[in-house]
Amino acid sequence: MKYAVILGDGMADFPIPELGGKTPLSAADKPYTDKLAPLSEVGLVRTVPCGMKPGSDVANLSVMGYAPAECYTGRSPLEAASIGIELKDTDVTARANLVTLSDEQNYADRTMADYSAGEISTEEAKVLIEYLAERLNDEKYRLYAGVSYRHCLVVSNGAVAGDLTPPHDITGRPVKDYLPQSEEGKKYLALMERSAALLKDHPINIRRIAEGKRPANSLWFWGEGTKPALQSFYGRYGLKGGIISAVDLLKGIGKLTGMRVIEVPGATGNYDTNFAGKAEACLAAFKDGLDYVYIHMEAPDECGHHGDLRHKIYSIEQIDKLVVKRVKEGLDKSGEPYRILIMPDHPTPINTMTHCKDPVPYLIYGSGIKGNGASAYDESNAAKTGLFTDSGVSLMQRFLKG
């Protein structure tokens, strides 16, 4: 049996007035997925445990069949694994975003203009992070470059501050109400303020401004945590697994669970990603002996964070046309029994531009699966079936065992 998970990060949403009360999932033209719905088990699943924040880290661990309440130690440590950072038990690591803040003289008076610094390129970001590392690194703090705006700070013999705010939660808001106030948090704030002073007149930012792009004019720390310990996917489920993603978070989970991390040329983590390449890489991995492949696409989530309705719908349509269709047709041709799970990890609603913990719709199609009355795949049709699963671990067991 082959198992393919097709995950559109942040794909779920709320009804939107300009869509006539439809969600992006229900408004999108997705004939291939909707055709599967009457033949599939469709329902709602809670991916974010009660009492936990609805981050992509928590939600994706849950979808993969790991109980976050038992194994989650923070987001950044998962990303650090992807970058190749060897953490000590006494290290604390935090995500370091390159962001765009407004340019008021006092740091606290600035506004979070863009949590991604205009989706800064990995090449430009690497230069900026190395420039900052030369000036900020010491025996306690070490910066590491990642992908695009996503980077990592490791704190030796550190402590968890507990009051670091994700920048994508405060887009367009003054930062003064979200600056860390704890004793440990103020140390992060001092580094953020120093980074802003250093980045202000960097040649890359001067050039970006001249080109009409947003400057990467500050670091912003969040998602802190400590060294994780995750059971191998094979040890947990007896399947040889692989993961396809453009972002360090998912690659890190893959590495820490012993899954094969499959790189795809042109995978960007946004709506310009190589959707078709991810589908082809999945099919190639099955031919190469893997039993389970998790295809993660960040695009709908990024569009949700930017309030970009048009491209969120576009991303859903590309997933349908270039991923769902190709994976299903490829598995049909293989002649092997298979199952496909299609779902988001959490909603990223256009109107709030951040994650929420509402249950999300899922669809399981394939060998041994019977339809349960859904006429299409979206939030409302999933709710109408009356089928609700209380955790990602339970859903993974349903997916693998039927």
Residue pairs with C-beta under 8 A, 6 or more apart in sequence:
1 291
1 336
1 337
1 338
1 339
1 367
2 286
2 291
2 292
2 331
2 334
2 336
2 337
2 338
2 339
3 239
3 291
3 292
3 293
3 338
3 339
3 340
3 341
3 399
3 400
4 282
4 286
4 292
4 293
4 295
4 327
4 331
4 338
4 339
4 340
4 341
5 63
5 64
5 292
5 293
5 294
5 295
5 340
5 341
5 343
5 399
6 295
6 297
6 319
6 323
6 324
6 327
6 340
6 341
6 342
6 343
7 60
7 63
7 294
7 295
7 296
7 297
7 342
7 343
7 344
7 345
8 297
8 299
8 300
8 315
8 316
8 319
8 342
8 343
8 344
9 56
9 60
9 296
9 297
9 298
9 299
9 300
9 301
9 344
9 345
9 348
10 56
10 300
10 301
10 302
10 303
10 304
10 305
10 344
10 345
10 346
10 347
10 348
10 355
11 24
11 25
11 300
11 301
11 315
11 316
11 319
11 343
11 344
11 347
11 348
11 360
12 23
12 25
12 344
12 346
12 347
12 348
12 358
12 360
12 361
12 379
13 23
13 24
13 25
13 304
13 312
13 347
13 348
13 349
13 350
13 379
14 23
14 347
14 349
14 350
14 351
15 21
15 22
15 23
16 22
16 23
16 24
16 27
16 309
16 350
16 351
18 309
19 26
19 27
19 309
20 27
23 378
23 379
23 380
24 300
24 309
24 312
24 313
24 316
24 350
25 316
25 361
25 377
25 378
25 379
26 376
26 378
26 379
26 380
26 381
27 313
28 313
28 316
28 317
28 320
29 317
29 320
30 316
30 317
30 319
30 320
30 321
30 324
30 377
31 320
32 320
32 321
32 324
32 325
32 328
33 320
33 324
33 342
33 363
33 377
34 375
34 376
34 377
36 324
36 328
36 340
36 342
36 363
36 365
36 377
37 363
37 371
37 374
37 375
37 376
37 377
37 381
38 371
38 373
38 374
38 375
39 365
39 369
39 371
40 363
40 364
40 365
40 369
40 371
40 372
40 374
40 377
41 363
41 364
41 365
41 369
41 370
41 371
41 372
41 387
41 398
42 361
42 362
42 363
42 364
42 371
42 372
42 373
42 374
42 377
42 381
42 382
42 385
42 387
43 361
43 362
43 372
43 382
43 385
43 386
43 387
43 388
43 389
44 359
44 360
44 361
44 362
44 382
44 383
44 387
44 388
44 389
45 343
45 359
45 360
45 362
45 388
45 389
45 390
45 391
45 392
45 394
45 395
46 357
46 359
46 388
46 389
46 390
46 391
46 392
47 58
47 59
47 62
47 63
47 345
47 346
47 359
47 360
47 391
47 392
48 54
48 58
48 59
48 62
48 68
48 346
48 357
49 58
49 62
49 67
49 68
49 69
49 391
52 58
52 68
52 69
52 72
52 357
53 355
53 357
54 346
54 355
54 356
54 357
55 75
55 166
55 223
55 355
56 75
56 249
56 301
56 345
56 346
56 355
57 68
57 72
57 74
57 75
57 78
57 223
57 249
57 253
58 68
58 72
59 345
59 346
59 355
59 392
60 249
60 250
60 253
60 296
60 345
61 68
61 71
61 72
61 253
61 392
62 68
62 345
62 391
62 392
62 393
63 343
63 345
63 392
63 395
63 396
64 233
64 253
64 257
64 294
64 392
64 396
65 236
65 237
65 392
65 393
65 395
65 396
65 397
66 230
66 231
66 236
66 257
66 392
66 393
67 391
67 392
67 393
71 228
71 229
71 230
71 231
72 225
72 228
73 225
73 226
73 227
73 228
74 93
74 160
74 223
74 224
74 225
74 226
74 228
75 95
75 222
75 223
75 224
75 225
75 249
76 93
76 94
76 95
76 152
76 153
76 223
76 224
76 225
77 87
77 93
77 225
77 226
77 227
77 228
77 252
78 225
78 228
78 248
78 249
78 252
78 253
78 256
79 95
79 146
79 150
79 152
79 223
79 248
79 249
79 252
80 87
80 93
80 144
80 152
80 154
80 252
81 228
81 251
81 252
81 253
81 255
81 256
82 146
82 248
82 249
82 250
82 251
82 252
82 254
82 255
82 261
83 144
83 145
83 146
83 152
83 248
83 252
85 93
85 144
85 152
85 154
87 93
87 154
87 226
87 227
88 156
88 227
89 226
89 227
90 156
90 157
90 158
91 154
91 155
91 156
91 157
91 158
91 226
91 227
92 154
92 155
92 158
92 159
92 160
92 224
92 225
92 226
93 152
93 153
93 154
93 155
93 224
93 225
93 226
94 152
94 153
94 155
94 164
94 188
94 221
94 222
94 223
94 224
94 225
95 150
95 151
95 152
95 153
95 221
95 222
95 223
95 224
96 129
96 143
96 151
96 152
96 153
96 219
96 220
96 221
97 115
97 116
97 117
97 149
97 150
97 151
97 167
97 219
97 220
97 221
97 222
98 116
98 117
98 120
98 125
98 128
98 129
98 149
98 151
98 216
98 218
98 219
98 220
99 112
99 113
99 114
99 115
99 116
99 117
99 149
99 167
99 216
99 217
99 218
99 219
99 220
100 112
100 113
100 114
100 117
100 118
100 214
100 215
100 216
100 217
100 218
101 107
101 110
101 111
101 112
101 113
101 175
101 196
101 217
101 218
102 110
102 111
102 113
103 110
103 217
104 110
107 175
107 192
107 193
107 196
108 175
108 176
108 179
109 174
109 176
110 174
110 175
111 172
111 173
111 174
111 175
112 167
112 170
112 171
112 172
112 173
112 174
112 175
112 178
112 220
113 171
113 172
113 214
114 171
114 214
115 149
115 166
115 167
115 168
115 171
115 220
115 305
116 148
116 149
116 302
117 125
117 149
117 214
117 215
117 216
117 217
118 208
118 213
118 214
118 216
119 148
119 149
119 270
120 128
120 148
120 149
120 208
120 216
121 148
122 147
122 148
124 204
124 208
124 216
125 145
125 146
125 147
125 148
125 149
125 151
125 216
126 145
127 204
128 199
128 202
128 204
128 216
129 143
129 144
129 145
129 151
130 145
131 198
131 202
132 143
132 195
132 198
132 199
132 219
133 142
133 143
133 144
135 194
135 198
136 143
136 191
136 194
136 195
136 198
137 143
139 156
140 155
140 156
140 157
140 158
141 153
141 154
141 155
141 156
141 191
142 153
142 154
142 156
143 151
143 152
143 153
144 151
144 152
144 153
144 154
145 151
146 152
146 248
147 246
147 247
147 248
147 269
148 268
148 269
149 216
150 247
150 248
151 219
153 191
153 219
153 221
158 184
159 184
160 184
160 224
160 225
160 226
161 180
161 182
161 184
161 185
161 187
161 188
161 224
162 182
162 184
162 185
163 180
163 181
163 182
163 185
164 180
164 185
164 188
164 221
164 222
164 223
164 224
165 178
165 180
165 222
166 222
166 223
166 354
167 220
167 222
168 305
168 353
168 354
169 354
170 178
171 305
171 306
171 353
171 354
179 185
179 189
180 186
180 188
180 189
188 221
191 219
191 221
192 218
192 219
192 220
192 221
195 218
195 219
196 217
196 218
196 219
199 205
199 215
199 216
199 217
199 218
200 217
204 216
205 215
205 216
205 217
208 214
208 215
208 216
209 215
228 256
230 253
230 256
230 257
231 257
232 257
232 258
233 239
233 241
233 257
233 258
233 259
233 292
234 240
234 241
234 258
235 258
236 257
237 292
237 396
237 400
239 291
239 292
239 400
240 260
240 289
240 290
240 291
240 292
241 257
241 258
241 259
241 260
241 290
241 291
241 292
241 293
241 294
242 254
242 259
242 260
242 261
242 262
242 282
242 285
242 290
242 292
242 293
242 294
243 250
243 251
243 253
243 254
243 259
243 260
243 261
243 262
243 293
243 294
243 296
244 262
244 264
244 267
244 278
244 281
244 282
244 285
244 293
244 294
244 295
244 296
245 251
245 254
245 267
245 269
245 294
245 295
245 296
245 297
245 298
246 264
246 267
246 268
246 269
246 273
246 296
246 298
247 269
247 296
247 298
250 294
250 296
251 261
253 259
254 260
254 261
254 294
255 261
259 294
260 285
260 290
262 281
262 282
262 285
262 293
264 274
264 277
264 278
264 281
265 274
265 277
266 273
266 274
266 277
267 273
267 274
267 277
267 278
268 274
269 298
269 299
269 302
270 298
270 299
270 302
270 303
271 299
271 302
271 303
271 311
271 314
271 315
271 318
273 297
273 298
273 299
275 297
275 318
275 319
275 322
275 323
276 322
276 323
276 326
278 295
278 297
278 323
279 295
279 322
279 323
279 326
279 327
279 330
280 326
282 293
282 295
282 327
282 330
283 326
283 327
283 330
283 331
283 334
285 293
286 293
286 330
286 331
286 334
286 336
287 334
295 323
295 327
297 315
297 319
297 323
299 311
299 315
299 318
299 319
300 312
300 315
300 316
300 319
300 344
300 348
301 348
303 309
303 311
303 312
303 315
304 312
304 347
304 348
304 349
304 350
304 353
305 348
305 353
305 354
306 353
307 350
307 351
307 353
308 350
309 350
312 350
324 340
324 342
327 340
328 340
328 365
331 338
331 340
337 366
337 367
337 368
338 366
338 367
339 364
339 365
339 366
339 367
339 368
339 369
339 399
339 402
340 363
340 364
340 365
340 366
341 362
341 363
341 364
341 395
341 399
342 362
342 363
342 365
342 377
343 360
343 361
343 362
343 363
344 360
344 361
345 360
346 355
346 356
346 357
346 358
346 360
347 355
347 356
347 358
347 360
348 354
348 355
348 356
349 356
359 388
360 379
361 377
361 378
361 379
361 381
361 382
361 383
362 382
362 389
362 395
363 374
363 377
363 382
364 398
364 399
368 402
369 402
372 385
372 387
373 384
373 385
374 381
374 382
374 384
374 385
375 381
389 395
389 398
